[in-house]
Amino acid sequence: MQAKARSVSVRWDERIEWMRVMWLAFAGMLLLLAQTVAVQARGESLAPLAEKISPAVVNITTSTLIESQAGPQGIVPEGSPFEDFFREFQDRNGDDDDAPRRSNALGSGFVISEDGFIVTNNHVIAEADEILVEFFPGDGQPKQELVAKVIGTDEKTDIALLKVEASGPLKYVTFGDSDVARVGDWVIAMGNPLGQGFSVSAGIVSARNRELSGSYDDYIQTDAAINRGNSGGPLFNMDGEVIGVNTAILSPNGGSIGIGFSMASNVVVKVVDQLREFGETRRGWLGVRIQDVTPDMAEAMGLEKPGGALISDVPEGPAKEAGLKAGDVITSFDGVEVEDTRGLVRQVGETEVGKSVRVIVHRDGGTQTVLVTLGRREDAERADSGEQEREEAPVDEDADILGLTISPLTDTLREDLGLDADAEGLVISDVDQASEAYAKGLRAGDLITEAGQQKVETIGDLEERMEESREAGRKSLLLLVRRGGDPRFVALSLEE
């Protein structure tokens, strides 16, 4: 029995030893794997990439001559009894207000061709009398400075194209496809921050498709450090391609807090190509006023879901000639589905002037296809003289409907509101501030011209449209409202 017990004990000890060896081997493999992952996670240095693309990045210095005005401007009001006192004070201190002075500004840019075309921001060179481009020396080479001339600018995307004449071919960089950039991808920003000279910062793509203020905005948000002076500089991907032009920052103190914006390269390329060929932009123009389709508007018009761009007005232009109408919802433009007004504006602007495109619209419960030959937006903007703001005028109360006090349009009201003699509709004389109508922006003096996508001239017309909508099972009524001639659609609930 004792011999048998010893035999079992030996076998058990051998099994424990075998398990210990296996666990050590497994732990070693885990350690090796962790070290491999750590090495890969650290990645390689960005120095080789920076050295490769930096010769194409430039510093830009602009100089502007400012004509000074006589007198202590901005210190005391003109004609003030203290004006002579402050003038004498400035004279004693050697200030010559009558002498013009020069103002300098700094920015960045990058070379896009060996013959000297350079991209930067429009605000960097706007109103400049002289533009100097400083090239990154590198490899111990002496600093090179060249005078640049402006080929063309585009205020809407804040892009400018410059040209320098060099003694030989210049190092340049190419544009990449900004649409394939993903949130989390590594990027490099280069430029001249705060006038400190050539500088590199790294970060990631923080967000895509940011909109700041313009109709054609498509910004890449990044946490790569961007400061004043970086404007106009390139944002590179890890292949050394430009996927953005550093344009703006969001900051409470004027310095980088990790929220910077670069105009996407796929927008910039189209602008640069036009500036290079024509010296100006040539954007397509459809000739409609549009607004987004909200859920309540979609319900009021019988649409399955919100989407597309609702036409609120069709002035003289390509759309009117082709037969598009106010109340049409554009669902497709040139074969591309329209998601909202922003997308449509960008797509139209990027389409060739003079091209005939198919526009699919939702109208009267069905779809129609209209062929439109695009005009040029810049020509339309130059021809548009603008409209004067008109003051709202009170009118006599007539009927209370949907939180609105409404009056039929009379000649007296037309004159009071500055409307054309042939203007038709119903005037809003008052709005209940607790109503949905007030929350959606309707105000006294607004003119209702359509309800349920049909013209209204009397209170009876409006009540009839409301009843028709209820009978059709709709919960909202779509109104076309004009203020100072500017139209927009508003959907108001019919439920009491």
JOURKA-V862566 format. One record per residue. N is the residue number from 1. RES is the residue in one small letter. OMEGA is omega as a letter, one per 20 degrees, with the letter a starting at -180 (none if undefined). Layout:
N;RES;OMEGA
N;RES;OMEGA
//
This chain:
1;m;a
2;q;r
3;a;a
4;k;r
5;a;r
6;r;a
7;s;r
8;v;a
9;s;r
10;v;a
11;r;r
12;w;r
13;d;r
14;e;a
15;r;r
16;i;a
17;e;r
18;w;r
19;m;r
20;r;r
21;v;a
22;m;r
23;w;r
24;l;r
25;a;a
26;f;r
27;a;r
28;g;r
29;m;r
30;l;r
31;l;r
32;l;r
33;l;r
34;a;r
35;q;r
36;t;r
37;v;a
38;a;r
39;v;a
40;q;a
41;a;r
42;r;r
43;g;r
44;e;r
45;s;r
46;l;a
47;a;r
48;p;r
49;l;r
50;a;r
51;e;a
52;k;a
53;i;a
54;s;a
55;p;a
56;a;a
57;v;a
58;v;r
59;n;a
60;i;r
61;t;r
62;t;r
63;s;a
64;t;r
65;l;a
66;i;r
67;e;a
68;s;r
69;q;a
70;a;r
71;g;a
72;p;a
73;q;r
74;g;r
75;i;r
76;v;r
77;p;r
78;e;a
79;g;a
80;s;r
81;p;r
82;f;a
83;e;a
84;d;a
85;f;a
86;f;r
87;r;r
88;e;r
89;f;r
90;q;r
91;d;a
92;r;a
93;n;r
94;g;r
95;d;r
96;d;a
97;d;a
98;d;a
99;a;r
100;p;r
101;r;a
102;r;r
103;s;a
104;n;r
105;a;a
106;l;r
107;g;a
108;s;r
109;g;r
110;f;a
111;v;a
112;i;r
113;s;a
114;e;r
115;d;r
116;g;r
117;f;a
118;i;r
119;v;r
120;t;r
121;n;r
122;n;a
123;h;r
124;v;a
125;i;a
126;a;r
127;e;r
128;a;r
129;d;a
130;e;r
131;i;r
132;l;r
133;v;r
134;e;a
135;f;r
136;f;a
137;p;a
138;g;r
139;d;r
140;g;r
141;q;r
142;p;r
143;k;r
144;q;r
145;e;r
146;l;r
147;v;a
148;a;r
149;k;a
150;v;r
151;i;r
152;g;a
153;t;r
154;d;a
155;e;a
156;k;r
157;t;r
158;d;r
159;i;r
160;a;r
161;l;r
162;l;r
163;k;r
164;v;r
165;e;a
166;a;a
167;s;a
168;g;r
169;p;a
170;l;r
171;k;a
172;y;r
173;v;a
174;t;r
175;f;r
176;g;a
177;d;a
178;s;a
179;d;a
180;v;r
181;a;a
182;r;r
183;v;a
184;g;r
185;d;r
186;w;r
187;v;r
188;i;r
189;a;r
190;m;r
191;g;a
192;n;a
193;p;r
194;l;r
195;g;a
196;q;a
197;g;a
198;f;a
199;s;r
200;v;r
201;s;a
202;a;r
203;g;r
204;i;r
205;v;a
206;s;a
207;a;a
208;r;r
209;n;r
210;r;r
211;e;a
212;l;a
213;s;a
214;g;a
215;s;a
216;y;a
217;d;r
218;d;a
219;y;r
220;i;r
221;q;a
222;t;r
223;d;r
224;a;a
225;a;r
226;i;r
227;n;r
228;r;a
229;g;r
230;n;a
231;s;r
232;g;a
233;g;a
234;p;r
235;l;a
236;f;r
237;n;a
238;m;r
239;d;a
240;g;r
241;e;r
242;v;r
243;i;r
244;g;r
245;v;a
246;n;a
247;t;a
248;a;r
249;i;r
250;l;a
251;s;r
252;p;a
253;n;r
254;g;r
255;g;a
256;s;r
257;i;r
258;g;r
259;i;r
260;g;a
261;f;r
262;s;r
263;m;a
264;a;a
265;s;a
266;n;r
267;v;a
268;v;a
269;v;a
270;k;r
271;v;a
272;v;r
273;d;r
274;q;r
275;l;a
276;r;a
277;e;a
278;f;a
279;g;a
280;e;r
281;t;r
282;r;a
283;r;r
284;g;a
285;w;a
286;l;r
287;g;r
288;v;r
289;r;a
290;i;r
291;q;a
292;d;r
293;v;r
294;t;r
295;p;a
296;d;r
297;m;r
298;a;r
299;e;a
300;a;a
301;m;r
302;g;r
303;l;a
304;e;a
305;k;r
306;p;r
307;g;a
308;g;a
309;a;a
310;l;r
311;i;r
312;s;r
313;d;r
314;v;r
315;p;r
316;e;a
317;g;a
318;p;a
319;a;a
320;k;r
321;e;a
322;a;r
323;g;r
324;l;a
325;k;r
326;a;a
327;g;r
328;d;r
329;v;r
330;i;a
331;t;r
332;s;r
333;f;r
334;d;r
335;g;a
336;v;r
337;e;r
338;v;a
339;e;a
340;d;a
341;t;a
342;r;r
343;g;r
344;l;r
345;v;r
346;r;a
347;q;r
348;v;a
349;g;a
350;e;a
351;t;a
352;e;r
353;v;r
354;g;r
355;k;r
356;s;a
357;v;r
358;r;r
359;v;r
360;i;a
361;v;r
362;h;a
363;r;r
364;d;r
365;g;r
366;g;r
367;t;r
368;q;r
369;t;a
370;v;r
371;l;a
372;v;r
373;t;a
374;l;r
375;g;a
376;r;a
377;r;a
378;e;r
379;d;a
380;a;a
381;e;r
382;r;a
383;a;a
384;d;a
385;s;a
386;g;a
387;e;a
388;q;r
389;e;a
390;r;r
391;e;r
392;e;a
393;a;r
394;p;r
395;v;a
396;d;r
397;e;r
398;d;a
399;a;r
400;d;a
401;i;r
402;l;r
403;g;a
404;l;r
405;t;a
406;i;r
407;s;r
408;p;a
409;l;r
410;t;r
411;d;r
412;t;r
413;l;r
414;r;a
415;e;a
416;d;a
417;l;r
418;g;a
419;l;r
420;d;a
421;a;a
422;d;r
423;a;a
424;e;r
425;g;r
426;l;a
427;v;r
428;i;a
429;s;r
430;d;r
431;v;r
432;d;a
433;q;r
434;a;a
435;s;r
436;e;a
437;a;r
438;y;r
439;a;a
440;k;r
441;g;r
442;l;a
443;r;r
444;a;a
445;g;r
446;d;a
447;l;r
448;i;a
449;t;r
450;e;r
451;a;a
452;g;r
453;q;r
454;q;a
455;k;r
456;v;r
457;e;a
458;t;r
459;i;r
460;g;r
461;d;a
462;l;r
463;e;r
464;e;r
465;r;r
466;m;a
467;e;r
468;e;r
469;s;r
470;r;r
471;e;r
472;a;r
473;g;a
474;r;a
475;k;a
476;s;r
477;l;a
478;l;r
479;l;r
480;l;a
481;v;r
482;r;r
483;r;a
484;g;a
485;g;a
486;d;a
487;p;r
488;r;r
489;f;r
490;v;r
491;a;r
492;l;a
493;s;r
494;l;a
495;e;a
496;e;none
//
